[in-house]
Amino acid sequence: MIRPATLLRLGLVGTRTDTVRIVLTAAAALLATVTFLAAATVIAVPTVPDGRSNRSPQYGPALIAEAELRTGVTIALFLLAIPVLALAGQCARLGAPARDQRLATIRLAGGTPGQVRALAATETGLAGVLGSLAGLAVYLAGRRLLHRPDEHGLLPLPTDVLPPVWSLILIVAGIPLLATAVAAALLRTVVVSPLGVQRRRRAGRPGWWPGLLILGGLVVTFLFRPLVDWADGREAPLWGVAVVAFTGALAIAVGVATGTGWISYVSGRILRRVARRPATLLAARRLSADPWHGARTFAGLLVCVLFGAGTAGFSAYMAAEFGSWDRVRRILAEQSGQPYSPSDNSFYFNAVTLVNIAVLVGLAIAAAGLAVAVVEGIVERRRANAALVATGVPRGVLARSVLVQTLTPLLPATLVALTAGTMMARALGTEVSSGSRTATFCDPVGACRTPEDWTEYGRTIEHPGITVPVPVPLDDLALLGAGAVLAALATVGVGLLFLRGATDLTELRQT
């Protein structure tokens, strides 16, 4: 049995690739920890009754001061944590061949299969611990640095609130435990021997259960608005609504990521029937032989596309709602002869911009993982590719086959992710209404100087409100989808740089 000190030491040593994998996994754990701690802080904000609503008057922004808006912030933070967790899983795959070689060396030195699996799981768990502790430090430091009341004593963020101790322990300890459990589960499909590492491939045709996950998640998501109305009417805690929304979004994300296996299998069968060129036939055969390769490769990228589409739809919803309010206020100002000033909603859209930045960062990390996966695929098949080159197959055919194998499942999977993300946002509603609005003015203007004057000359006009449809943000969706495809093309181009070395004829002499 390996002593704990030895296990920790072996889990922290390795090549530069191992170091990069640990750093990236720790960075993803840091982001996840900060996101969950921020959500726990928002949940812990106290409220005081204020008429028919609950408020927290010590905060300036309405997103924090209003209890109803604060629920949306909590749900957004929980949803933002899903692509971060997916990126953590993607980072754990970086440099897998080098790690496999190191594990095989340990087996050759006398390590048992259980000890090797414990070592690999410990490596991921240690990265999670480092990231969680760093995330806690960033959170605590941020509370001090951002605690800046304005001239009226109002806080821009809930830096005066600390979540319960049990929630801090649960978040900081739960993320490393989750990372370790996932790593241990993934290692069940790996056979580590002294001569190398073999991965058990999934056999059989991929099922259609990911589609059920997507549909089930959408059904749960569409229950969001009725649940919010129900909770508001009964003054019930809204954290349960956040959990329901998180569960629905997680089911959709898992369905989109794993559904790529079925898409790859169907695409491979179709290509085998219609393809005539060698590159397409080769790509079709590889897609049919290992359809789960796409699900493993594109998971992080597709989850980022999913939530990017959801963010675009939510931004369109807010723009329609604020636009309807401003139209009614403009009409009332014209009828009353009062000056009209549009409301400043930049704070809300700035929050959406921050989410978009997080999505872009996620896309960049996912693209890096995709590049590593493409390189690993080329290196893994180096002997087969070298044999093809030895029989006269041009390297250009192999390069085009890699491109076709990557894009064929990615294009429809991206469309599915864009559609599912848009449907998640449409759960808020396909149209918005400003509701009835009133305006009080003085006729004639300037005659009302005392309360008695307002009683005599004051006039009140009412507008029934405007209902406008929420548009589908086609431009943003097209830009997001095109960005994902271009990122995939760039990563394939990087991977193809290793094709010449991996197809050298000397590879046929390797054992």
DRENPA-532185 format. One record per residue (C-alpha): residue in one letter; x, y, z. Coordinates in steps of 0.5 Angstrom, whole numbers, plus 500, padded with zeros to 3 digits. Layout:
residues N
aXYZ
...
***
This chain:
residues 511
m500500500
i503507498
r504511504
p500518504
a506522503
t509518497
l502519494
l502526495
r509527492
l507522486
g501526485
l505533484
v511531480
g511530472
t513533466
r511540464
t505537461
d503534467
t504541470
v500545465
r494540466
i494541474
v495548473
l489549468
t485544473
a486548479
a484554475
a477551473
a476549480
l478556482
l473559478
a468554480
t469556487
v468563486
t462562483
f459558488
l461562493
a458568490
a452565489
a452563496
t453570498
v447572494
i443567498
a445569504
v443577503
p438579509
t431582507
v426587510
p419587508
d418594504
g410594503
r409588498
s416586496
n422585500
r428589500
s435590502
p436598503
q444597504
y445596497
g445601491
p444596485
a437593484
l440587482
i442586489
a437590493
e431587490
a429580493
e426578486
l432580482
r436577487
t433570485
g435571478
v442573480
t443567484
i440562478
a445566473
l451564478
f449557478
l448556471
l455559470
a458554474
i456549469
p460550463
v466552469
l465545471
a465542464
l471546463
a475542469
g473536466
q476538459
c482540463
a483534466
r484530459
l490535457
g496531456
a493524457
p498520453
a504523457
r500521464
d499514461
q506513460
r508515467
l503511470
a505505466
t512506468
i510506475
r506499474
l513497471
a516499478
g511494482
g505499483
t498495483
p493497478
g489500485
q495504487
v496507480
r488509480
a489512486
l495516484
a491519478
a485520482
t489524487
e493528482
t486531480
g484531487
l490535489
a489540483
g482541486
v484542493
l489548490
g484551486
s478551491
l483554497
a485559492
g478561490
l477561497
a482566498
v480570492
y473571495
l475573502
a480578498
g475580494
r470582499
r475587502
l477590496
l470591493
h467593500
r467601498
p460604500
d458610496
e457617498
h450615500
g453609504
l450604499
l454598497
p455596490
l456588492
p454584498
t461585501
d458585508
v455578508
l458572509
p455565507
p454560513
v460556515
w457550513
s456552506
l463555505
i466548508
l461544503
i463548497
v471548498
a471541500
g465539495
i469541489
p475537490
l471531492
l467532486
a473532481
t476526485
a470522484
v469524477
a477522476
a476515479
a470514475
l473515468
l479511470
r474505471
t475504463
v482504463
v487498464
v494500466
s499495465
p507495465
l507495457
g502501457
v495504458
q489501454
r482504454
r476500454
r472503448
r464503448
a461498444
g455498441
r451503438
p450510442
g443510444
w438516444
w437518451
p441524451
g435527447
l431525453
l435529457
i435535453
l427535453
g427533460
g431539462
l427544457
v421541461
v424543467
t426550465
f420552462
l417551469
f421556472
r417562471
p410558474
l415556480
v417563481
d410566481
w408561486
a414562490
d412569490
g405569492
r406564498
e413568500
a416562500
p424561499
l426562492
w433557493
g429551491
v427555484
a434556483
v436548484
v430546480
a433551474
f440549475
t438541475
g434543468
a440546465
l445541468
a441536464
i441540458
a448541458
v449533459
g445531454
v448536449
a455534450
t453526450
g449527444
t455528440
g456520440
w449519437
i450525432
s457522430
y454515429
v449517425
s453522421
g458516420
r453511417
i451517412
l458518410
r459511408
r453511404
v454517400
a462518400
r466517394
r473520396
p478517400
a478522406
t471522407
l470514407
l476514412
a473519416
a466516416
r469509418
r473512424
l466516426
s462509426
a468505429
d469510435
p462515435
w464517443
h470520441
g466527439
a462527446
r469526449
t472532445
f467537444
a464537451
g467543453
l466547447
l458545446
v457547453
c460554452
v456554446
l449552450
f450557455
g452563450
a446562446
g442562453
t445569455
a444572448
g437570449
f436573456
s439579453
a434579448
y429578453
m431584457
a432589451
a425587449
e422588457
f426595458
g424597451
s417596452
w417600459
d421606455
r416606450
v410607455
r414612459
r415616452
i408616451
l406618457
a411624457
e408626451
q401626453
s403630459
g408635456
q413633461
p420632459
y422624457
s429621460
p430614458
s432610464
d439607465
n439600464
s447599463
f448596469
y444590467
f447589460
n454590464
a452584468
v450580461
t457582458
l461579464
v457573463
n459573455
i466574457
a466568461
v463564456
l469567451
v474565456
g471558456
l471557449
a478559449
i480553454
a475549451
a479550444
a485549447
g483542450
l480540443
a487542440
v490537445
a485532443
v486532436
v493532437
e492526441
g488522436
i493523431
v499521436
e494515438
r493513431
r500514428
r502507427
a496506423
n497513419
a504511418
a502504415
l497508410
v502513408
a507507407
t502504402
g501510398
v496514401
p498522401
r498525407
g493530404
v488525404
l489524412
a489531413
r482532410
s480526413
v481529420
l478535418
v472531416
q472527422
t472533426
l467538423
t462532421
p459531428
l461538430
l456542426
p450539427
a452538435
t453546435
l446547432
v443543437
a447547442
l444553440
t437551439
a437548446
g440555449
t435559445
m430555448
m432555455
a432563454
r425563451
a422559458
l422566460
g417568455
t416569448
e413576449
v414582455
s409587457
s410593460
g404593464
s399599466
r403605467
t400612470
a403619470
t401625474
f402632471
c400639473
d395643468
p397648467
v404647467
g407651473
a400652477
c402647482
r406649488
t402647494
p398640495
e392644494
d394646487
w395639486
t388637488
e385642484
y390642478
g393635478
r391630472
t393623472
i393619465
e394612465
h397607459
p394600459
g401598457
i405595451
t406588449
v412586445
p415580442
v421577444
p426577438
v430571437
p437574437
l439570430
d445575429
d448573436
l447566435
a450566428
l456569431
l457564437
g456558432
a461561427
g466563433
a465555435
v466553428
l472557427
a475555433
a475548432
l478549425
a484553428
t485547433
v485542427
g490546424
v494546430
g493538430
l495537423
l502540424
f504534428
l501529422
r508529418
g512527424
a506522426
t506519420
d513518419
l515511416
t520510422
e513509427
l512502423
r518500427
q516502434
t513496438
***
